[in-house]
Amino acid sequence: MEFFTQYGSLIFVVILMVVMYLVMFLPQKKREKAVKQMRNNLEVGDIVVTESGIVGKVISTRDMDTVTIETGADKTRLKFKRWAVISKEEQ
């Protein structure tokens, strides 16, 4: 019992840090992994949204780090880095 009274606050802080890690950081890592996998699996014809809010259809993924999308009624083509794509719309 004497051990707990001396180190009780230290044990509480350690437990609090472990819980905070489990609640905050693990879900964030899981989301980052899912987004990275989505970016790596982009295919021609996918509808994507970029960080700037531009929605378009993927027309080229030739380079490993760039994606060309087509957007708008006049079929404007824009090149983006893969990291700029934040989501893929379900068709």
URPELIN-V357029 format. One line per field, one symbol per residue. psi: psi as a letter, one per 30 degrees, with the letter a starting at -180 (. if undefined). A space follows every 10 residues. Layout:
psi: ???
This chain:
psi: eeeeeegeee eeeeeeeeee eeeeeeeeee eeeeeeeeef gklkfkklkl ffgkklkkfk helfglkklk llfghkkkkl keffkflkkk .
